[in-house]
């Protein structure tokens, strides 16, 4: 598709903007303008969509972020905040006539407070780095997306990331205590802190998952948890996906909340095993990885109960970890599922939708039907415990029409999620990927009300425009006197 032309009047002032921003963020690499050096920023993890930014700015201090945003507001420059760029929904897709604000230099842990069980960090710190910083004292940070070795905590805030342990310990929103945020006019605000709750409106909940549309995070305070006394994992293989889905429902229905409960289908199992050598059975159609944690006696009892449920629902193989190394091997395969699938297909499209748990068998059945309809393979990998699906649609972008079929296939999966009572996303966000599907879930009044919130924080729609909402409205039409400038940046997105 042809990309809409950027604002020529903005591009004509590109050198002027670069020089002014270099005054704000001086030093080597503070402002990137060279076309070759802009290449690494042209997409996020959704690599089918690419667009080089006009400029990249890499601030190091909150004061610099304030000055950059204030300058952009005064000059009506669009700004796209970016963390590590692992977003899978196009949330960090840049603008050809906009500034990409990279937060990678905000990479320090500022404080570890064991007494209050929290860590304060800059947004560029990786997810896994927080656990690494506290594990020697017997603590850890619970949300653990598969990209945790690379994804930033600021990006986790933007997308409300989850991970394999979100079933028991919650998403990012359940584990963040406080934020420092810079608004588009350069104002700094603090929401929450080390305390477990705050009075007034739940702005922390509003900002977590806001995808960079409301402000730029410059500091994050998260809760850390005591490492469980005992942690064991089990593999349960099933002859059919339906039996595995039934097992998931029965475990939760029995009042058992595992630390994590993941499911993979045959294609994903084989790819992960060949990549990670985790010891997965290859003669099953579906595999559950179920982790149980707590006091040793409780874990032993839960393993017996889960084993009984798995047997009743038709498990053909059950294996329980006998050491922590074996448990980690079980998870290594699951964590490596995405890169593993990349070895068996030139390209894949990673979806993200959430459904009620009891609908797992039906959604898997209909996904198989869609796979036949579009003549594309799909590997199913997902957080079974909370119904967060991650179908991986395999395609080859070099074959004419395959990407378009993959996109249509993915859209039908997301529509199916909504149809059965679920939602369009679980942890990847809306970005540009699901933007035009929002009316499947929300009425026009719903979307207008959400955009009123956007207007309150960013009245001229300069922060990450073109994401989340299928169309932008004049703020005056939504009850404010401010006006959005320009057209929707991404009516058509270039695909590669």
C-alpha positions as CSV (number, residue, x, y, z in Angstrom):
1,X,0.0,0.0,0.0
2,X,1.1,3.5,-0.6
3,X,2.0,5.6,2.4
4,X,0.2,8.9,2.8
5,X,2.5,11.8,2.0
6,X,4.1,13.4,5.0
7,X,3.5,17.1,5.7
8,X,5.9,18.8,3.3
9,X,6.0,22.0,5.4
10,X,7.3,20.0,8.3
11,X,9.9,18.1,6.3
12,X,11.1,21.4,4.8
13,X,12.1,22.5,8.4
14,X,13.8,19.1,9.2
15,X,17.3,20.6,9.5
16,X,16.0,23.4,11.7
17,X,14.2,20.9,14.0
18,X,17.3,18.7,14.2
19,X,19.6,21.7,15.1
20,X,17.1,22.9,17.8
21,X,16.7,19.4,19.3
22,X,20.5,18.9,19.3
23,X,20.7,22.0,21.5
24,X,18.3,20.3,24.0
25,X,20.0,16.9,23.8
26,X,23.7,17.6,23.0
27,X,26.5,15.1,22.5
28,X,27.2,12.3,20.2
29,X,24.1,10.5,19.0
30,X,21.6,12.7,20.9
31,X,19.8,13.4,17.7
32,X,19.9,11.0,14.7
33,X,19.1,12.4,11.3
34,X,21.3,10.3,8.9
35,X,19.0,8.1,6.8
36,X,21.1,5.0,7.3
37,X,21.2,5.5,11.1
38,X,17.4,5.9,11.1
39,X,16.9,2.4,9.7
40,X,16.9,0.5,13.0
41,X,14.0,2.6,14.1
42,X,11.7,2.1,11.1
43,X,9.6,-0.6,12.8
44,X,9.0,-2.4,16.0
45,X,8.4,-6.1,16.5
46,X,5.6,-6.0,13.9
47,X,8.1,-5.8,11.1
48,X,5.5,-6.1,8.3
49,X,4.9,-2.4,8.7
50,X,7.9,0.0,8.3
51,X,8.3,3.8,8.1
52,X,11.6,5.6,8.9
53,X,11.1,8.6,11.2
54,X,12.0,12.1,10.3
55,X,14.3,12.3,13.4
56,X,15.3,10.3,16.4
57,X,16.0,11.9,19.7
58,X,17.7,10.0,22.6
59,X,17.4,12.0,25.8
60,X,19.2,11.0,29.0
61,X,17.4,13.1,31.7
62,X,13.8,13.9,32.6
63,X,14.7,17.6,32.0
64,X,15.6,16.8,28.4
65,X,12.4,14.9,27.8
66,X,10.5,17.9,29.2
67,X,12.3,20.3,26.9
68,X,11.9,18.1,23.8
69,X,8.2,17.7,24.4
70,X,7.7,21.4,25.0
71,X,9.5,22.2,21.8
72,X,7.5,19.7,19.8
73,X,4.3,21.1,21.2
74,X,5.2,24.6,20.4
75,X,6.2,23.6,16.8
76,X,3.3,21.2,16.3
77,X,5.7,18.2,15.8
78,X,4.3,14.7,16.3
79,X,6.1,12.5,18.8
80,X,6.3,8.7,18.9
81,X,7.7,7.4,22.2
82,X,9.7,4.2,21.9
83,X,11.2,1.7,24.4
84,X,13.1,-1.3,23.2
85,X,10.9,-1.7,20.1
86,X,9.6,-5.2,20.9
87,X,6.0,-4.2,20.6
88,X,4.1,-6.6,18.4
89,X,1.2,-4.3,17.4
90,X,3.0,-1.4,15.7
91,X,2.7,0.7,18.8
92,X,6.1,2.3,18.1
93,X,5.8,2.6,14.3
94,X,7.3,6.0,13.6
95,X,6.0,8.9,11.4
96,X,7.8,10.2,8.4
97,X,7.1,13.8,9.6
98,X,7.5,13.1,13.3
99,X,10.1,12.8,16.0
100,X,10.8,9.3,17.5
101,X,11.6,9.8,21.2
102,X,13.8,6.8,22.2
103,X,14.0,6.1,25.9
104,X,16.8,3.5,25.8
105,X,19.3,5.7,27.6
106,X,17.0,5.8,30.7
107,X,18.6,2.5,31.8
108,X,19.4,2.7,35.5
109,X,17.7,1.1,38.5
110,X,17.4,4.0,40.9
111,X,16.4,2.3,44.2
112,X,15.8,-1.1,45.6
113,X,13.6,-1.0,48.7
114,X,13.3,-4.4,50.2
115,X,11.4,-3.2,53.3
116,X,8.6,-1.9,51.1
117,X,9.1,-4.6,48.5
118,X,9.5,-2.3,45.5
119,X,12.0,-1.2,42.9
120,X,12.2,2.2,41.3
121,X,13.8,2.2,37.8
122,X,14.1,4.3,34.7
123,X,11.9,3.1,31.8
124,X,14.7,1.8,29.6
125,X,15.6,-0.9,32.2
126,X,14.8,-4.4,30.8
127,X,12.1,-6.5,32.5
128,X,14.5,-9.3,33.4
129,X,17.0,-6.9,34.8
130,X,14.7,-6.1,37.7
131,X,14.5,-9.7,38.8
132,X,18.3,-10.1,38.3
133,X,18.9,-7.1,40.6
134,X,16.9,-8.6,43.5
135,X,17.0,-12.4,43.1
136,X,20.1,-12.7,45.4
137,X,17.9,-11.5,48.2
138,X,15.1,-14.0,47.4
139,X,12.8,-11.6,45.4
140,X,11.6,-11.3,41.8
141,X,9.4,-9.2,39.5
142,X,6.4,-11.3,38.5
143,X,5.3,-10.1,35.0
144,X,7.5,-12.0,32.5
145,X,6.7,-11.5,28.8
146,X,8.6,-13.8,26.5
147,X,10.7,-10.9,25.4
148,X,11.7,-10.1,29.0
149,X,15.4,-10.3,28.2
150,X,15.0,-7.3,25.8
151,X,11.7,-5.5,26.5
152,X,11.8,-2.4,28.7
153,X,9.8,-1.7,31.8
154,X,8.6,1.5,30.2
155,X,7.3,-0.4,27.2
156,X,5.6,-2.9,29.6
157,X,3.8,0.1,31.1
158,X,2.7,1.3,27.6
159,X,1.3,-2.1,26.6
160,X,0.3,-3.5,30.0
161,X,2.4,-6.6,29.3
162,X,1.8,-9.9,31.0
163,X,3.7,-13.1,30.5
164,X,3.5,-16.8,31.6
165,X,2.9,-16.0,35.2
166,X,0.2,-13.4,34.9
167,X,-2.5,-15.9,35.7
168,X,-1.6,-15.9,39.4
169,X,0.4,-12.7,39.8
170,X,-1.3,-10.3,37.3
171,X,-0.3,-8.1,34.4
172,X,1.9,-5.0,34.7
173,X,-1.1,-3.0,35.9
174,X,-1.3,-5.3,39.0
175,X,2.4,-4.8,39.8
176,X,3.1,-1.1,39.1
177,X,2.9,1.2,42.1
178,X,4.0,4.6,40.8
179,X,5.0,6.6,37.7
180,X,6.7,9.8,36.8
181,X,5.2,11.1,33.5
182,X,6.0,14.0,31.3
183,X,3.0,15.5,29.4
184,X,3.2,17.0,25.9
185,X,3.6,20.5,27.3
186,X,6.6,19.5,29.3
187,X,4.9,19.3,32.7
188,X,6.0,16.5,35.0
189,X,3.5,14.7,37.1
190,X,3.9,11.9,39.6
191,X,1.2,9.2,40.1
192,X,1.3,6.8,43.0
193,X,4.5,5.8,44.8
194,X,5.6,3.2,47.1
195,X,2.3,2.9,48.9
196,X,-0.1,0.1,47.8
197,X,-2.9,2.4,46.9
198,X,-3.7,6.1,46.3
199,X,-6.7,8.3,46.8
200,X,-8.6,10.0,44.0
201,X,-9.0,8.8,40.4
202,X,-7.1,5.7,39.4
203,X,-4.8,7.5,37.0
204,X,-2.2,4.8,37.4
205,X,-4.6,2.3,35.9
206,X,-5.5,4.7,33.1
207,X,-1.9,5.3,32.2
208,X,-0.8,1.6,32.2
209,X,-1.7,0.3,28.8
210,X,-2.2,3.8,27.3
211,X,0.3,3.0,24.5
212,X,2.2,6.3,24.6
213,X,-0.9,8.4,23.7
214,X,-1.1,10.3,27.0
215,X,2.5,11.0,28.1
216,X,6.1,9.8,28.3
217,X,7.1,7.7,31.3
218,X,10.5,8.7,32.8
219,X,10.4,6.7,36.1
220,X,8.6,3.5,37.2
221,X,8.1,2.0,40.7
222,X,7.1,-1.7,40.7
223,X,6.3,-4.2,43.4
224,X,8.6,-7.2,43.9
225,X,7.6,-10.5,45.5
226,X,9.3,-13.1,47.7
227,X,10.4,-16.1,45.7
228,X,8.2,-19.1,46.5
229,X,9.5,-21.7,48.8
230,X,8.9,-24.5,46.2
231,X,8.2,-24.3,42.5
232,X,7.6,-27.3,40.3
233,X,6.3,-27.6,36.7
234,X,4.5,-30.4,34.9
235,X,4.0,-31.3,31.3
236,X,0.7,-32.8,30.3
237,X,0.2,-34.0,26.7
238,X,-3.2,-34.7,25.1
239,X,-4.4,-36.4,22.0
240,X,-6.6,-33.4,21.1
241,X,-6.7,-29.6,21.6
242,X,-10.2,-29.9,23.0
243,X,-9.1,-32.3,25.8
244,X,-6.3,-29.9,26.7
245,X,-8.8,-27.0,26.8
246,X,-11.1,-29.0,28.9
247,X,-8.3,-29.7,31.4
248,X,-7.6,-26.0,31.7
249,X,-11.2,-25.2,32.6
250,X,-11.4,-28.0,35.1
251,X,-8.2,-27.0,36.9
252,X,-9.5,-23.4,37.3
253,X,-12.9,-24.7,38.2
254,X,-11.4,-26.8,41.0
255,X,-10.2,-23.6,42.6
256,X,-6.5,-24.2,41.7
257,X,-4.6,-21.2,40.5
258,X,-1.3,-22.3,39.0
259,X,1.6,-19.9,38.9
260,X,1.5,-20.3,35.1
261,X,-0.5,-22.5,32.7
262,X,0.6,-22.5,29.0
263,X,-0.7,-24.4,26.0
264,X,1.0,-25.3,22.7
265,X,-0.4,-27.2,19.7
266,X,1.5,-29.8,17.7
267,X,3.2,-27.4,15.3
268,X,4.4,-25.2,18.1
269,X,5.5,-28.2,20.2
270,X,7.7,-29.6,17.5
271,X,9.2,-26.2,16.6
272,X,10.0,-25.5,20.2
273,X,11.5,-28.9,20.9
274,X,13.7,-28.8,17.8
275,X,14.9,-25.4,18.9
276,X,15.3,-25.7,22.7
277,X,15.4,-29.5,23.3
278,X,13.2,-29.1,26.4
279,X,12.1,-32.7,26.4
280,X,8.6,-32.2,25.0
281,X,6.6,-35.2,23.8
282,X,6.2,-35.2,20.0
283,X,3.4,-37.6,19.8
284,X,0.7,-35.3,21.2
285,X,-1.6,-32.7,19.6
286,X,-1.6,-30.4,22.6
287,X,0.8,-29.7,25.5
288,X,0.1,-28.0,28.8
289,X,2.9,-26.6,31.0
290,X,1.5,-26.1,34.5
291,X,3.6,-24.5,37.2
292,X,2.6,-24.8,40.9
293,X,4.3,-22.8,43.6
294,X,4.1,-22.3,47.4
295,X,5.0,-24.3,50.5
296,X,6.3,-27.8,49.6
297,X,3.4,-29.7,51.1
298,X,0.9,-27.6,49.3
299,X,2.7,-28.0,45.9
300,X,2.8,-31.8,46.4
301,X,-0.9,-31.8,47.0
302,X,-1.7,-29.6,44.0
303,X,0.5,-31.8,41.8
304,X,-1.6,-34.8,42.8
305,X,-4.9,-33.0,42.2
306,X,-3.8,-31.6,38.8
307,X,-2.5,-35.0,37.7
308,X,-5.8,-36.5,38.5
309,X,-7.7,-33.8,36.5
310,X,-5.3,-34.2,33.6
311,X,-5.8,-38.0,33.6
312,X,-9.6,-37.6,33.8
313,X,-9.5,-35.3,30.7
314,X,-7.5,-37.8,28.6
315,X,-3.8,-36.9,29.1
316,X,-1.7,-39.4,27.3
317,X,1.6,-38.3,29.0
318,X,2.3,-36.5,32.3
319,X,5.8,-35.5,33.5
320,X,6.6,-33.6,36.7
321,X,9.9,-31.7,37.1
322,X,12.3,-33.2,39.6
323,X,14.7,-30.3,39.8
324,X,14.8,-26.6,39.2
325,X,17.0,-27.1,36.1
326,X,14.3,-29.5,34.6
327,X,11.6,-26.9,35.4
328,X,13.5,-24.2,33.7
329,X,14.0,-26.5,30.7
330,X,10.2,-26.9,30.4
331,X,9.9,-23.1,30.3
332,X,12.8,-22.6,28.0
333,X,10.9,-24.3,25.2
334,X,7.8,-22.1,25.8
335,X,9.9,-18.9,26.0
336,X,11.6,-19.8,22.8
337,X,8.4,-20.7,20.9
338,X,8.3,-17.5,18.9
339,X,11.9,-17.6,17.6
340,X,11.5,-21.4,17.1
341,X,8.6,-20.9,14.8
342,X,10.7,-18.4,12.9
343,X,12.9,-21.4,11.9
344,X,10.1,-23.2,10.1
345,X,8.6,-20.3,8.2
346,X,10.1,-17.2,6.4
347,X,7.6,-15.0,8.2
348,X,4.9,-15.2,10.8
349,X,2.2,-12.9,12.1
350,X,1.9,-13.1,15.9
351,X,-1.7,-12.4,17.0
352,X,-3.0,-11.5,20.5
353,X,-6.6,-11.9,21.6
354,X,-8.3,-13.0,24.8
355,X,-11.3,-15.3,25.3
356,X,-13.2,-16.8,28.2
357,X,-11.4,-20.0,29.2
358,X,-14.4,-22.2,28.6
359,X,-14.4,-21.1,24.9
360,X,-10.8,-22.5,24.3
361,X,-11.9,-25.8,22.6
362,X,-14.4,-23.9,20.3
363,X,-12.0,-21.2,19.3
364,X,-9.2,-23.7,18.6
365,X,-11.7,-25.7,16.4
366,X,-12.7,-22.6,14.4
367,X,-9.1,-21.4,14.1
368,X,-8.3,-24.7,12.4
369,X,-11.2,-24.1,10.0
370,X,-9.9,-20.6,9.3
371,X,-6.4,-22.1,8.6
372,X,-7.9,-24.3,5.9
373,X,-9.9,-21.4,4.5
374,X,-6.9,-19.1,4.1
375,X,-4.5,-22.0,3.3
376,X,-2.0,-20.9,5.9
377,X,-0.6,-22.9,8.8
378,X,-1.0,-21.6,12.3
379,X,1.0,-22.5,15.4
380,X,-1.0,-21.9,18.6
381,X,0.9,-20.7,21.7
382,X,-1.0,-19.0,24.5
383,X,-1.5,-18.3,28.1
384,X,-4.2,-20.9,28.6
385,X,-5.0,-20.0,32.2
386,X,-6.3,-16.5,31.4
387,X,-7.4,-17.2,27.9
388,X,-4.8,-15.0,26.2
389,X,-4.2,-16.5,22.7
390,X,-1.1,-16.0,20.6
391,X,-1.7,-17.7,17.3
392,X,1.3,-17.5,15.0
393,X,0.1,-17.4,11.4
394,X,2.9,-18.7,9.1
395,X,3.4,-17.0,5.7
396,X,6.0,-16.0,3.1
397,X,6.0,-12.3,2.3
398,X,7.8,-13.1,-0.9
399,X,4.7,-14.9,-2.3
400,X,2.2,-12.3,-3.7
401,X,-0.9,-12.1,-1.6
402,X,0.3,-14.2,1.4
403,X,0.7,-11.2,3.7
404,X,-2.8,-10.0,2.8
405,X,-4.2,-13.5,3.6
406,X,-2.3,-13.6,6.9
407,X,-3.8,-10.2,7.8
408,X,-7.3,-11.3,6.9
409,X,-6.8,-14.6,8.8
410,X,-5.6,-12.6,11.9
411,X,-8.5,-10.2,11.7
412,X,-11.0,-13.1,11.6
413,X,-9.3,-14.6,14.7
414,X,-9.7,-11.4,16.6
415,X,-13.3,-11.0,15.5
416,X,-13.9,-14.5,16.7
417,X,-12.4,-13.6,20.1
418,X,-14.9,-10.7,20.4
419,X,-17.8,-12.9,19.1
420,X,-17.3,-15.5,21.9
421,X,-17.2,-12.8,24.7
422,X,-13.5,-12.0,24.6
423,X,-11.4,-8.9,23.7
424,X,-9.1,-7.8,20.9
425,X,-5.9,-7.8,23.0
426,X,-4.5,-9.3,26.1
427,X,-1.0,-7.8,26.4
428,X,0.3,-6.6,23.0
429,X,-1.9,-3.5,22.8
430,X,-3.9,-2.1,19.9
431,X,-1.3,0.0,18.0
432,X,-1.9,0.1,14.3
433,X,-2.5,-3.7,14.0
434,X,-5.9,-3.7,15.7
435,X,-6.9,-0.1,15.4
436,X,-9.4,-0.6,12.6
437,X,-11.0,-3.5,14.5
438,X,-11.9,-1.4,17.5
439,X,-15.5,-0.9,16.2
440,X,-15.9,-4.6,16.4
441,X,-15.8,-4.2,20.2
442,X,-16.7,-0.6,20.9
443,X,-19.6,1.6,19.7
444,X,-18.9,5.1,18.3
445,X,-20.0,6.6,21.7
446,X,-17.5,4.3,23.5
447,X,-14.6,5.4,21.2
448,X,-15.6,9.1,21.5
449,X,-15.5,8.8,25.3
450,X,-12.0,7.2,25.2
451,X,-10.8,10.0,22.8
452,X,-12.1,12.6,25.3
453,X,-9.5,11.2,27.7
454,X,-6.9,11.5,25.0
455,X,-7.9,15.2,24.5
456,X,-7.6,15.9,28.2
457,X,-3.9,14.9,28.2
458,X,-2.9,15.8,24.6
459,X,-5.4,18.3,23.1
460,X,-3.5,18.6,19.8
461,X,-3.0,14.9,19.3
462,X,0.8,15.1,18.9
463,X,1.6,12.0,21.1
464,X,1.6,8.8,19.0
465,X,-1.2,9.8,16.7
466,X,-2.7,7.2,14.4
467,X,-2.6,4.5,17.0
468,X,-5.5,2.8,18.8
469,X,-8.4,4.8,17.4
470,X,-9.8,4.1,13.9
471,X,-10.2,7.8,13.3
472,X,-9.3,11.0,15.0
473,X,-12.0,13.6,15.8
474,X,-11.7,17.3,16.4
475,X,-11.5,17.8,20.2
476,X,-14.1,20.5,19.8
477,X,-16.5,17.9,18.6
478,X,-15.9,15.9,21.7
479,X,-16.7,18.9,24.0
480,X,-13.4,20.7,24.1
481,X,-12.1,23.9,22.4
482,X,-8.9,22.4,21.1
483,X,-8.5,21.1,17.6
484,X,-6.5,18.1,16.3
485,X,-4.1,19.2,13.6
486,X,-3.5,17.1,10.5
487,X,-5.0,13.9,9.2
488,X,-4.8,10.4,10.5
489,X,-1.1,9.4,9.9
490,X,-1.8,5.8,8.9
491,X,-4.9,5.4,6.8
492,X,-2.8,3.1,4.6
493,X,0.4,1.4,6.0
494,X,3.2,0.2,3.8
495,X,3.7,-3.5,4.2
496,X,6.9,-5.4,3.3
